[in-house]
Amino acid sequence: YKRRVHGEAEEKREIMAAAKDGWAWLEDHHDADLAEIKAKRKEVEDICAPIMSKYYGQGGGDFWGDDDEEYEEEPRDEL
């Protein structure tokens, strides 16, 4: 039991660290293009998805459930 609780705490730290890193990156790269944002999202997802799927029973695939969805970058107003 003690080992399982320790493992869960470590996994929670990993997820929190990845989320904080992703958020900090977004704040520092507010002008990033869609490809850069998607790459960072994948980096965070690669850390979090295996842990989350272990607890929620997802069989893998895209963590956010949009493997096949296409994204279009919205036009930005130039200042």
PDB file with one MODEL, atoms N, CA, C and O in Angstrom:
MODEL        1
ATOM      1  N   TYR A   1       0.834  -1.208   0.000  1.00  0.00           N
ATOM      2  CA  TYR A   1       0.000   0.000   0.000  1.00  0.00           C
ATOM      3  C   TYR A   1       0.870   1.260   0.000  1.00  0.00           C
ATOM      4  O   TYR A   1       0.600   2.202  -0.745  1.00  0.00           O
ATOM      5  N   LYS A   2       1.907   1.277   0.829  1.00  0.00           N
ATOM      6  CA  LYS A   2       2.775   2.449   0.912  1.00  0.00           C
ATOM      7  C   LYS A   2       3.444   2.742  -0.426  1.00  0.00           C
ATOM      8  O   LYS A   2       3.556   3.901  -0.824  1.00  0.00           O
ATOM      9  N   ARG A   3       3.885   1.703  -1.116  1.00  0.00           N
ATOM     10  CA  ARG A   3       4.534   1.880  -2.411  1.00  0.00           C
ATOM     11  C   ARG A   3       3.556   2.474  -3.430  1.00  0.00           C
ATOM     12  O   ARG A   3       3.932   3.340  -4.220  1.00  0.00           O
ATOM     13  N   ARG A   4       2.289   2.006  -3.410  1.00  0.00           N
ATOM     14  CA  ARG A   4       1.296   2.517  -4.349  1.00  0.00           C
ATOM     15  C   ARG A   4       1.023   3.999  -4.106  1.00  0.00           C
ATOM     16  O   ARG A   4       0.929   4.777  -5.055  1.00  0.00           O
ATOM     17  N   VAL A   5       0.897   4.391  -2.838  1.00  0.00           N
ATOM     18  CA  VAL A   5       0.646   5.794  -2.506  1.00  0.00           C
ATOM     19  C   VAL A   5       1.828   6.651  -2.935  1.00  0.00           C
ATOM     20  O   VAL A   5       1.641   7.742  -3.474  1.00  0.00           O
ATOM     21  N   HIS A   6       3.038   6.170  -2.701  1.00  0.00           N
ATOM     22  CA  HIS A   6       4.236   6.914  -3.120  1.00  0.00           C
ATOM     23  C   HIS A   6       4.249   7.073  -4.638  1.00  0.00           C
ATOM     24  O   HIS A   6       4.559   8.148  -5.150  1.00  0.00           O
ATOM     25  N   GLY A   7       3.908   5.997  -5.357  1.00  0.00           N
ATOM     26  CA  GLY A   7       3.876   6.056  -6.812  1.00  0.00           C
ATOM     27  C   GLY A   7       2.839   7.039  -7.313  1.00  0.00           C
ATOM     28  O   GLY A   7       3.092   7.775  -8.267  1.00  0.00           O
ATOM     29  N   GLU A   8       1.678   7.061  -6.684  1.00  0.00           N
ATOM     30  CA  GLU A   8       0.622   7.993  -7.074  1.00  0.00           C
ATOM     31  C   GLU A   8       1.049   9.439  -6.823  1.00  0.00           C
ATOM     32  O   GLU A   8       0.768  10.322  -7.632  1.00  0.00           O
ATOM     33  N   ALA A   9       1.722   9.675  -5.709  1.00  0.00           N
ATOM     34  CA  ALA A   9       2.193  11.029  -5.399  1.00  0.00           C
ATOM     35  C   ALA A   9       3.228  11.480  -6.423  1.00  0.00           C
ATOM     36  O   ALA A   9       3.224  12.637  -6.844  1.00  0.00           O
ATOM     37  N   GLU A  10       4.109  10.578  -6.820  1.00  0.00           N
ATOM     38  CA  GLU A  10       5.131  10.906  -7.814  1.00  0.00           C
ATOM     39  C   GLU A  10       4.479  11.195  -9.171  1.00  0.00           C
ATOM     40  O   GLU A  10       4.882  12.120  -9.876  1.00  0.00           O
ATOM     41  N   GLU A  11       3.479  10.402  -9.524  1.00  0.00           N
ATOM     42  CA  GLU A  11       2.778  10.636 -10.786  1.00  0.00           C
ATOM     43  C   GLU A  11       2.043  11.972 -10.764  1.00  0.00           C
ATOM     44  O   GLU A  11       2.010  12.682 -11.769  1.00  0.00           O
ATOM     45  N   LYS A  12       1.465  12.305  -9.640  1.00  0.00           N
ATOM     46  CA  LYS A  12       0.786  13.598  -9.516  1.00  0.00           C
ATOM     47  C   LYS A  12       1.797  14.730  -9.688  1.00  0.00           C
ATOM     48  O   LYS A  12       1.503  15.724 -10.352  1.00  0.00           O
ATOM     49  N   ARG A  13       2.974  14.590  -9.101  1.00  0.00           N
ATOM     50  CA  ARG A  13       4.024  15.608  -9.262  1.00  0.00           C
ATOM     51  C   ARG A  13       4.444  15.738 -10.723  1.00  0.00           C
ATOM     52  O   ARG A  13       4.668  16.845 -11.211  1.00  0.00           O
ATOM     53  N   GLU A  14       4.549  14.598 -11.424  1.00  0.00           N
ATOM     54  CA  GLU A  14       4.923  14.632 -12.839  1.00  0.00           C
ATOM     55  C   GLU A  14       3.883  15.385 -13.666  1.00  0.00           C
ATOM     56  O   GLU A  14       4.229  16.205 -14.517  1.00  0.00           O
ATOM     57  N   ILE A  15       2.611  15.100 -13.410  1.00  0.00           N
ATOM     58  CA  ILE A  15       1.541  15.775 -14.146  1.00  0.00           C
ATOM     59  C   ILE A  15       1.534  17.263 -13.834  1.00  0.00           C
ATOM     60  O   ILE A  15       1.417  18.087 -14.742  1.00  0.00           O
ATOM     61  N   MET A  16       1.656  17.611 -12.574  1.00  0.00           N
ATOM     62  CA  MET A  16       1.653  19.023 -12.187  1.00  0.00           C
ATOM     63  C   MET A  16       2.844  19.758 -12.789  1.00  0.00           C
ATOM     64  O   MET A  16       2.704  20.890 -13.253  1.00  0.00           O
ATOM     65  N   ALA A  17       4.006  19.129 -12.785  1.00  0.00           N
ATOM     66  CA  ALA A  17       5.194  19.759 -13.359  1.00  0.00           C
ATOM     67  C   ALA A  17       5.021  19.966 -14.867  1.00  0.00           C
ATOM     68  O   ALA A  17       5.386  21.016 -15.396  1.00  0.00           O
ATOM     69  N   ALA A  18       4.467  18.972 -15.554  1.00  0.00           N
ATOM     70  CA  ALA A  18       4.243  19.102 -16.997  1.00  0.00           C
ATOM     71  C   ALA A  18       3.235  20.208 -17.289  1.00  0.00           C
ATOM     72  O   ALA A  18       3.418  20.991 -18.221  1.00  0.00           O
ATOM     73  N   ALA A  19       2.169  20.270 -16.490  1.00  0.00           N
ATOM     74  CA  ALA A  19       1.152  21.305 -16.691  1.00  0.00           C
ATOM     75  C   ALA A  19       1.731  22.697 -16.437  1.00  0.00           C
ATOM     76  O   ALA A  19       1.477  23.623 -17.207  1.00  0.00           O
ATOM     77  N   LYS A  20       2.500  22.846 -15.371  1.00  0.00           N
ATOM     78  CA  LYS A  20       3.121  24.143 -15.076  1.00  0.00           C
ATOM     79  C   LYS A  20       4.100  24.545 -16.168  1.00  0.00           C
ATOM     80  O   LYS A  20       4.157  25.710 -16.562  1.00  0.00           O
ATOM     81  N   ASP A  21       4.869  23.578 -16.656  1.00  0.00           N
ATOM     82  CA  ASP A  21       5.807  23.855 -17.736  1.00  0.00           C
ATOM     83  C   ASP A  21       5.066  24.297 -18.993  1.00  0.00           C
ATOM     84  O   ASP A  21       5.463  25.256 -19.654  1.00  0.00           O
ATOM     85  N   GLY A  22       3.988  23.589 -19.315  1.00  0.00           N
ATOM     86  CA  GLY A  22       3.197  23.949 -20.489  1.00  0.00           C
ATOM     87  C   GLY A  22       2.589  25.336 -20.365  1.00  0.00           C
ATOM     88  O   GLY A  22       2.594  26.111 -21.321  1.00  0.00           O
ATOM     89  N   TRP A  23       2.068  25.644 -19.193  1.00  0.00           N
ATOM     90  CA  TRP A  23       1.459  26.956 -18.968  1.00  0.00           C
ATOM     91  C   TRP A  23       2.517  28.066 -19.064  1.00  0.00           C
ATOM     92  O   TRP A  23       2.293  29.098 -19.696  1.00  0.00           O
ATOM     93  N   ALA A  24       3.657  27.838 -18.433  1.00  0.00           N
ATOM     94  CA  ALA A  24       4.735  28.831 -18.487  1.00  0.00           C
ATOM     95  C   ALA A  24       5.201  29.044 -19.924  1.00  0.00           C
ATOM     96  O   ALA A  24       5.474  30.172 -20.335  1.00  0.00           O
ATOM     97  N   TRP A  25       5.289  27.959 -20.678  1.00  0.00           N
ATOM     98  CA  TRP A  25       5.687  28.069 -22.078  1.00  0.00           C
ATOM     99  C   TRP A  25       4.690  28.927 -22.847  1.00  0.00           C
ATOM    100  O   TRP A  25       5.082  29.800 -23.621  1.00  0.00           O
ATOM    101  N   LEU A  26       3.402  28.676 -22.632  1.00  0.00           N
ATOM    102  CA  LEU A  26       2.375  29.463 -23.324  1.00  0.00           C
ATOM    103  C   LEU A  26       2.469  30.946 -22.974  1.00  0.00           C
ATOM    104  O   LEU A  26       2.316  31.809 -23.839  1.00  0.00           O
ATOM    105  N   GLU A  27       2.718  31.227 -21.714  1.00  0.00           N
ATOM    106  CA  GLU A  27       2.847  32.628 -21.302  1.00  0.00           C
ATOM    107  C   GLU A  27       4.048  33.294 -21.951  1.00  0.00           C
ATOM    108  O   GLU A  27       3.996  34.473 -22.299  1.00  0.00           O
ATOM    109  N   ASP A  28       5.129  32.545 -22.115  1.00  0.00           N
ATOM    110  CA  ASP A  28       6.357  33.088 -22.710  1.00  0.00           C
ATOM    111  C   ASP A  28       6.334  33.097 -24.234  1.00  0.00           C
ATOM    112  O   ASP A  28       7.149  33.772 -24.862  1.00  0.00           O
ATOM    113  N   HIS A  29       5.413  32.356 -24.829  1.00  0.00           N
ATOM    114  CA  HIS A  29       5.360  32.224 -26.296  1.00  0.00           C
ATOM    115  C   HIS A  29       3.967  32.575 -26.815  1.00  0.00           C
ATOM    116  O   HIS A  29       3.397  31.843 -27.625  1.00  0.00           O
ATOM    117  N   HIS A  30       3.437  33.668 -26.358  1.00  0.00           N
ATOM    118  CA  HIS A  30       2.085  34.067 -26.746  1.00  0.00           C
ATOM    119  C   HIS A  30       1.945  34.300 -28.244  1.00  0.00           C
ATOM    120  O   HIS A  30       0.833  34.323 -28.771  1.00  0.00           O
ATOM    121  N   ASP A  31       3.060  34.472 -28.922  1.00  0.00           N
ATOM    122  CA  ASP A  31       3.014  34.685 -30.370  1.00  0.00           C
ATOM    123  C   ASP A  31       3.338  33.414 -31.166  1.00  0.00           C
ATOM    124  O   ASP A  31       3.574  33.478 -32.372  1.00  0.00           O
ATOM    125  N   ALA A  32       3.349  32.263 -30.487  1.00  0.00           N
ATOM    126  CA  ALA A  32       3.662  30.997 -31.156  1.00  0.00           C
ATOM    127  C   ALA A  32       2.598  30.668 -32.190  1.00  0.00           C
ATOM    128  O   ALA A  32       1.422  30.993 -32.023  1.00  0.00           O
ATOM    129  N   ASP A  33       3.034  30.019 -33.256  1.00  0.00           N
ATOM    130  CA  ASP A  33       2.060  29.599 -34.261  1.00  0.00           C
ATOM    131  C   ASP A  33       1.441  28.265 -33.851  1.00  0.00           C
ATOM    132  O   ASP A  33       1.860  27.640 -32.877  1.00  0.00           O
ATOM    133  N   LEU A  34       0.450  27.851 -34.603  1.00  0.00           N
ATOM    134  CA  LEU A  34      -0.310  26.658 -34.259  1.00  0.00           C
ATOM    135  C   LEU A  34       0.565  25.411 -34.179  1.00  0.00           C
ATOM    136  O   LEU A  34       0.372  24.581 -33.290  1.00  0.00           O
ATOM    137  N   ALA A  35       1.508  25.269 -35.076  1.00  0.00           N
ATOM    138  CA  ALA A  35       2.387  24.092 -35.074  1.00  0.00           C
ATOM    139  C   ALA A  35       3.219  24.030 -33.793  1.00  0.00           C
ATOM    140  O   ALA A  35       3.404  22.957 -33.219  1.00  0.00           O
ATOM    141  N   GLU A  36       3.714  25.169 -33.356  1.00  0.00           N
ATOM    142  CA  GLU A  36       4.507  25.206 -32.124  1.00  0.00           C
ATOM    143  C   GLU A  36       3.650  24.858 -30.905  1.00  0.00           C
ATOM    144  O   GLU A  36       4.087  24.134 -30.011  1.00  0.00           O
ATOM    145  N   ILE A  37       2.441  25.381 -30.885  1.00  0.00           N
ATOM    146  CA  ILE A  37       1.531  25.101 -29.766  1.00  0.00           C
ATOM    147  C   ILE A  37       1.171  23.620 -29.741  1.00  0.00           C
ATOM    148  O   ILE A  37       1.150  23.000 -28.678  1.00  0.00           O
ATOM    149  N   LYS A  38       0.886  23.052 -30.915  1.00  0.00           N
ATOM    150  CA  LYS A  38       0.551  21.635 -30.973  1.00  0.00           C
ATOM    151  C   LYS A  38       1.731  20.765 -30.544  1.00  0.00           C
ATOM    152  O   LYS A  38       1.536  19.733 -29.902  1.00  0.00           O
ATOM    153  N   ALA A  39       2.949  21.172 -30.894  1.00  0.00           N
ATOM    154  CA  ALA A  39       4.136  20.418 -30.491  1.00  0.00           C
ATOM    155  C   ALA A  39       4.301  20.447 -28.973  1.00  0.00           C
ATOM    156  O   ALA A  39       4.627  19.431 -28.359  1.00  0.00           O
ATOM    157  N   LYS A  40       4.077  21.609 -28.375  1.00  0.00           N
ATOM    158  CA  LYS A  40       4.191  21.709 -26.919  1.00  0.00           C
ATOM    159  C   LYS A  40       3.087  20.901 -26.248  1.00  0.00           C
ATOM    160  O   LYS A  40       3.319  20.235 -25.238  1.00  0.00           O
ATOM    161  N   ARG A  41       1.888  20.964 -26.814  1.00  0.00           N
ATOM    162  CA  ARG A  41       0.776  20.190 -26.270  1.00  0.00           C
ATOM    163  C   ARG A  41       1.111  18.701 -26.287  1.00  0.00           C
ATOM    164  O   ARG A  41       0.840  17.990 -25.320  1.00  0.00           O
ATOM    165  N   LYS A  42       1.699  18.230 -27.383  1.00  0.00           N
ATOM    166  CA  LYS A  42       2.072  16.819 -27.482  1.00  0.00           C
ATOM    167  C   LYS A  42       3.117  16.458 -26.440  1.00  0.00           C
ATOM    168  O   LYS A  42       3.067  15.376 -25.856  1.00  0.00           O
ATOM    169  N   GLU A  43       4.052  17.349 -26.208  1.00  0.00           N
ATOM    170  CA  GLU A  43       5.081  17.114 -25.194  1.00  0.00           C
ATOM    171  C   GLU A  43       4.443  16.916 -23.813  1.00  0.00           C
ATOM    172  O   GLU A  43       4.795  15.988 -23.085  1.00  0.00           O
ATOM    173  N   VAL A  44       3.508  17.794 -23.465  1.00  0.00           N
ATOM    174  CA  VAL A  44       2.813  17.679 -22.176  1.00  0.00           C
ATOM    175  C   VAL A  44       1.953  16.415 -22.162  1.00  0.00           C
ATOM    176  O   VAL A  44       1.928  15.680 -21.175  1.00  0.00           O
ATOM    177  N   GLU A  45       1.259  16.176 -23.256  1.00  0.00           N
ATOM    178  CA  GLU A  45       0.391  15.004 -23.369  1.00  0.00           C
ATOM    179  C   GLU A  45       1.174  13.705 -23.228  1.00  0.00           C
ATOM    180  O   GLU A  45       0.693  12.760 -22.604  1.00  0.00           O
ATOM    181  N   ASP A  46       2.373  13.647 -23.799  1.00  0.00           N
ATOM    182  CA  ASP A  46       3.195  12.435 -23.723  1.00  0.00           C
ATOM    183  C   ASP A  46       3.568  12.097 -22.284  1.00  0.00           C
ATOM    184  O   ASP A  46       3.801  10.933 -21.959  1.00  0.00           O
ATOM    185  N   ILE A  47       3.623  13.090 -21.440  1.00  0.00           N
ATOM    186  CA  ILE A  47       3.901  12.864 -20.024  1.00  0.00           C
ATOM    187  C   ILE A  47       2.628  12.478 -19.281  1.00  0.00           C
ATOM    188  O   ILE A  47       2.627  11.535 -18.489  1.00  0.00           O
ATOM    189  N   CYS A  48       1.558  13.198 -19.535  1.00  0.00           N
ATOM    190  CA  CYS A  48       0.330  13.046 -18.753  1.00  0.00           C
ATOM    191  C   CYS A  48      -0.556  11.888 -19.191  1.00  0.00           C
ATOM    192  O   CYS A  48      -1.129  11.205 -18.342  1.00  0.00           O
ATOM    193  N   ALA A  49      -0.679  11.652 -20.477  1.00  0.00           N
ATOM    194  CA  ALA A  49      -1.642  10.668 -20.983  1.00  0.00           C
ATOM    195  C   ALA A  49      -1.436   9.253 -20.422  1.00  0.00           C
ATOM    196  O   ALA A  49      -2.414   8.621 -20.025  1.00  0.00           O
ATOM    197  N   PRO A  50      -0.211   8.739 -20.375  1.00  0.00           N
ATOM    198  CA  PRO A  50      -0.055   7.383 -19.843  1.00  0.00           C
ATOM    199  C   PRO A  50      -0.479   7.277 -18.373  1.00  0.00           C
ATOM    200  O   PRO A  50      -1.050   6.271 -17.954  1.00  0.00           O
ATOM    201  N   ILE A  51      -0.198   8.296 -17.624  1.00  0.00           N
ATOM    202  CA  ILE A  51      -0.575   8.290 -16.208  1.00  0.00           C
ATOM    203  C   ILE A  51      -2.090   8.376 -16.068  1.00  0.00           C
ATOM    204  O   ILE A  51      -2.697   7.612 -15.317  1.00  0.00           O
ATOM    205  N   MET A  52      -2.694   9.309 -16.796  1.00  0.00           N
ATOM    206  CA  MET A  52      -4.143   9.489 -16.713  1.00  0.00           C
ATOM    207  C   MET A  52      -4.885   8.252 -17.208  1.00  0.00           C
ATOM    208  O   MET A  52      -5.888   7.853 -16.616  1.00  0.00           O
ATOM    209  N   SER A  53      -4.407   7.649 -18.277  1.00  0.00           N
ATOM    210  CA  SER A  53      -5.096   6.477 -18.805  1.00  0.00           C
ATOM    211  C   SER A  53      -5.005   5.306 -17.837  1.00  0.00           C
ATOM    212  O   SER A  53      -5.899   4.461 -17.801  1.00  0.00           O
ATOM    213  N   LYS A  54      -3.955   5.248 -17.070  1.00  0.00           N
ATOM    214  CA  LYS A  54      -3.815   4.204 -16.062  1.00  0.00           C
ATOM    215  C   LYS A  54      -4.938   4.288 -15.032  1.00  0.00           C
ATOM    216  O   LYS A  54      -5.437   3.263 -14.569  1.00  0.00           O
ATOM    217  N   TYR A  55      -5.330   5.493 -14.678  1.00  0.00           N
ATOM    218  CA  TYR A  55      -6.359   5.682 -13.663  1.00  0.00           C
ATOM    219  C   TYR A  55      -7.764   5.749 -14.245  1.00  0.00           C
ATOM    220  O   TYR A  55      -8.730   5.416 -13.559  1.00  0.00           O
ATOM    221  N   TYR A  56      -7.892   6.167 -15.482  1.00  0.00           N
ATOM    222  CA  TYR A  56      -9.214   6.318 -16.081  1.00  0.00           C
ATOM    223  C   TYR A  56      -9.521   5.261 -17.124  1.00  0.00           C
ATOM    224  O   TYR A  56     -10.590   5.287 -17.734  1.00  0.00           O
ATOM    225  N   GLY A  57      -8.600   4.329 -17.339  1.00  0.00           N
ATOM    226  CA  GLY A  57      -8.859   3.185 -18.190  1.00  0.00           C
ATOM    227  C   GLY A  57      -8.936   3.452 -19.677  1.00  0.00           C
ATOM    228  O   GLY A  57      -9.489   2.635 -20.414  1.00  0.00           O
ATOM    229  N   GLN A  58      -8.405   4.554 -20.137  1.00  0.00           N
ATOM    230  CA  GLN A  58      -8.395   4.811 -21.574  1.00  0.00           C
ATOM    231  C   GLN A  58      -7.346   3.921 -22.205  1.00  0.00           C
ATOM    232  O   GLN A  58      -6.287   3.674 -21.628  1.00  0.00           O
ATOM    233  N   GLY A  59      -7.649   3.452 -23.373  1.00  0.00           N
ATOM    234  CA  GLY A  59      -6.750   2.520 -24.040  1.00  0.00           C
ATOM    235  C   GLY A  59      -5.665   3.167 -24.864  1.00  0.00           C
ATOM    236  O   GLY A  59      -5.063   2.496 -25.703  1.00  0.00           O
ATOM    237  N   GLY A  60      -5.390   4.426 -24.666  1.00  0.00           N
ATOM    238  CA  GLY A  60      -4.349   5.089 -25.444  1.00  0.00           C
ATOM    239  C   GLY A  60      -4.964   6.003 -26.467  1.00  0.00           C
ATOM    240  O   GLY A  60      -6.089   6.472 -26.295  1.00  0.00           O
ATOM    241  N   GLY A  61      -4.248   6.256 -27.514  1.00  0.00           N
ATOM    242  CA  GLY A  61      -4.717   7.191 -28.533  1.00  0.00           C
ATOM    243  C   GLY A  61      -4.503   8.608 -28.056  1.00  0.00           C
ATOM    244  O   GLY A  61      -3.754   8.858 -27.112  1.00  0.00           O
ATOM    245  N   ASP A  62      -5.159   9.517 -28.712  1.00  0.00           N
ATOM    246  CA  ASP A  62      -5.004  10.917 -28.373  1.00  0.00           C
ATOM    247  C   ASP A  62      -5.707  11.215 -27.061  1.00  0.00           C
ATOM    248  O   ASP A  62      -6.902  10.952 -26.926  1.00  0.00           O
ATOM    249  N   PHE A  63      -5.004  11.744 -26.121  1.00  0.00           N
ATOM    250  CA  PHE A  63      -5.537  12.021 -24.790  1.00  0.00           C
ATOM    251  C   PHE A  63      -6.746  12.935 -24.833  1.00  0.00           C
ATOM    252  O   PHE A  63      -7.678  12.766 -24.047  1.00  0.00           O
ATOM    253  N   TRP A  64      -6.743  13.898 -25.737  1.00  0.00           N
ATOM    254  CA  TRP A  64      -7.826  14.879 -25.793  1.00  0.00           C
ATOM    255  C   TRP A  64      -8.977  14.406 -26.666  1.00  0.00           C
ATOM    256  O   TRP A  64     -10.010  15.073 -26.728  1.00  0.00           O
ATOM    257  N   GLY A  65      -8.826  13.275 -27.341  1.00  0.00           N
ATOM    258  CA  GLY A  65      -9.915  12.716 -28.116  1.00  0.00           C
ATOM    259  C   GLY A  65     -10.124  13.345 -29.478  1.00  0.00           C
ATOM    260  O   GLY A  65     -11.210  13.229 -30.047  1.00  0.00           O
ATOM    261  N   ASP A  66      -9.120  14.004 -30.011  1.00  0.00           N
ATOM    262  CA  ASP A  66      -9.297  14.667 -31.301  1.00  0.00           C
ATOM    263  C   ASP A  66      -8.189  14.309 -32.278  1.00  0.00           C
ATOM    264  O   ASP A  66      -7.653  15.179 -32.965  1.00  0.00           O
ATOM    265  N   ASP A  67      -7.853  13.051 -32.339  1.00  0.00           N
ATOM    266  CA  ASP A  67      -6.800  12.583 -33.250  1.00  0.00           C
ATOM    267  C   ASP A  67      -6.999  13.057 -34.682  1.00  0.00           C
ATOM    268  O   ASP A  67      -6.052  13.501 -35.330  1.00  0.00           O
ATOM    269  N   ASP A  68      -8.225  12.965 -35.173  1.00  0.00           N
ATOM    270  CA  ASP A  68      -8.480  13.225 -36.577  1.00  0.00           C
ATOM    271  C   ASP A  68      -8.986  14.624 -36.853  1.00  0.00           C
ATOM    272  O   ASP A  68      -9.202  14.991 -38.008  1.00  0.00           O
ATOM    273  N   GLU A  69      -9.175  15.399 -35.818  1.00  0.00           N
ATOM    274  CA  GLU A  69      -9.713  16.741 -36.001  1.00  0.00           C
ATOM    275  C   GLU A  69      -8.662  17.654 -36.611  1.00  0.00           C
ATOM    276  O   GLU A  69      -7.493  17.616 -36.226  1.00  0.00           O
ATOM    277  N   GLU A  70      -9.073  18.449 -37.536  1.00  0.00           N
ATOM    278  CA  GLU A  70      -8.185  19.435 -38.139  1.00  0.00           C
ATOM    279  C   GLU A  70      -8.420  20.775 -37.463  1.00  0.00           C
ATOM    280  O   GLU A  70      -9.549  21.123 -37.117  1.00  0.00           O
ATOM    281  N   TYR A  71      -7.367  21.502 -37.286  1.00  0.00           N
ATOM    282  CA  TYR A  71      -7.460  22.811 -36.671  1.00  0.00           C
ATOM    283  C   TYR A  71      -7.131  23.875 -37.705  1.00  0.00           C
ATOM    284  O   TYR A  71      -6.258  23.708 -38.556  1.00  0.00           O
ATOM    285  N   GLU A  72      -7.850  24.951 -37.598  1.00  0.00           N
ATOM    286  CA  GLU A  72      -7.541  26.100 -38.437  1.00  0.00           C
ATOM    287  C   GLU A  72      -7.155  27.233 -37.526  1.00  0.00           C
ATOM    288  O   GLU A  72      -7.850  27.545 -36.559  1.00  0.00           O
ATOM    289  N   GLU A  73      -6.048  27.839 -37.845  1.00  0.00           N
ATOM    290  CA  GLU A  73      -5.606  28.962 -37.044  1.00  0.00           C
ATOM    291  C   GLU A  73      -6.511  30.158 -37.340  1.00  0.00           C
ATOM    292  O   GLU A  73      -6.742  30.516 -38.495  1.00  0.00           O
ATOM    293  N   GLU A  74      -7.010  30.757 -36.277  1.00  0.00           N
ATOM    294  CA  GLU A  74      -7.873  31.920 -36.458  1.00  0.00           C
ATOM    295  C   GLU A  74      -7.011  33.128 -36.810  1.00  0.00           C
ATOM    296  O   GLU A  74      -5.912  33.286 -36.279  1.00  0.00           O
ATOM    297  N   PRO A  75      -7.507  33.976 -37.703  1.00  0.00           N
ATOM    298  CA  PRO A  75      -6.732  35.169 -38.074  1.00  0.00           C
ATOM    299  C   PRO A  75      -6.558  36.076 -36.866  1.00  0.00           C
ATOM    300  O   PRO A  75      -7.451  36.192 -36.027  1.00  0.00           O
ATOM    301  N   ARG A  76      -5.419  36.704 -36.788  1.00  0.00           N
ATOM    302  CA  ARG A  76      -5.126  37.638 -35.703  1.00  0.00           C
ATOM    303  C   ARG A  76      -5.198  39.054 -36.221  1.00  0.00           C
ATOM    304  O   ARG A  76      -4.816  39.343 -37.355  1.00  0.00           O
ATOM    305  N   ASP A  77      -5.689  39.926 -35.375  1.00  0.00           N
ATOM    306  CA  ASP A  77      -5.665  41.339 -35.720  1.00  0.00           C
ATOM    307  C   ASP A  77      -4.256  41.861 -35.511  1.00  0.00           C
ATOM    308  O   ASP A  77      -3.678  41.681 -34.439  1.00  0.00           O
ATOM    309  N   GLU A  78      -3.710  42.494 -36.509  1.00  0.00           N
ATOM    310  CA  GLU A  78      -2.388  43.065 -36.396  1.00  0.00           C
ATOM    311  C   GLU A  78      -2.495  44.418 -35.706  1.00  0.00           C
ATOM    312  O   GLU A  78      -3.354  45.234 -36.039  1.00  0.00           O
ATOM    313  N   LEU A  79      -1.620  44.639 -34.751  1.00  0.00           N
ATOM    314  CA  LEU A  79      -1.617  45.916 -34.043  1.00  0.00           C
ATOM    315  C   LEU A  79      -0.697  46.906 -34.690  1.00  0.00           C
ATOM    316  O   LEU A  79      -0.576  48.036 -34.217  1.00  0.00           O
TER     317      LEU A  79
ENDMDL
END
